[in-house]
Amino acid sequence: MTSDLEVPVRGDAALDQATDLLRGARVAVLTGAGVSTDSGIPDYRGEGAPVRTPMTFQAFLASEAARKRYWAGSHLGWRAFGAAQPNVGHRALALLEASGVVSGLVTQNVDGLHRRAGSRHVVELHGGMDRVLCLTCGQQFARQAVADRLAVLNPRIELEGEFAVNPDGDVDVDDAASLVVPDCTVCGGILKPDVVFFGEFVPPDVFESAASIVRRSDVLLVAGSSLVVNSGMRLIELARRRRMPIVVVNRGITRGDSRAAVKVDAGASETLAAFAAALAS
């Protein structure tokens, strides 16, 4: 089962120490954008990440023009974002869960790649781009179904070419005044991808599900997150208060480094593959 997970990892004391901490423990996992970069989805804050002003929930609600601009960019980005495939890091975590090492996984990513890789106990803190929600009646729709409707209503938007896809699955579009945005087929309300926009809060029940994974575990493994987003740091603080060892795997500095028992400064995919090779049976 592990043959396709054999990714070279430089040997160092931190990696060995982290592996020893995880061995025999119930491991809760928190992942960020760095886990999906090897799937072609860019990082928000890593080296070379573009500087951008994301759509806020307040702007989305207040302005039809903002909603049109967002949906135009999101629709173009969905073609590439939806086609992304799980990488070796996603598969390693699924294998660790199947082997009983990982007790549950919390992700800040909205790409759905953990689920597609085979992880079963997944809490998506910020939602999923493959779902669309009506803000009026709460009806959920498959993203592809909404994408198909949008393409029919706006045949000229199906343009050929390459687009720089942002980490949340959209591209930057300057002019979308003529776009026709699909509405809810149940009540005619405003549709929004089922993700937490900037300016929104993680729903309390979702955060509680994430916290319960941490509480039922012995070690918290953080992979590919700078921990700038407060929802991730709240889980770090929960683990710290419970005196749980914290392992951080990330290239570069994170907000959780001072709280980590071990910091592995390396790529997420290669390190998670090494953990799977050492721990999964």
Disulfide bonds with the S-S distance in Angstrom:
none
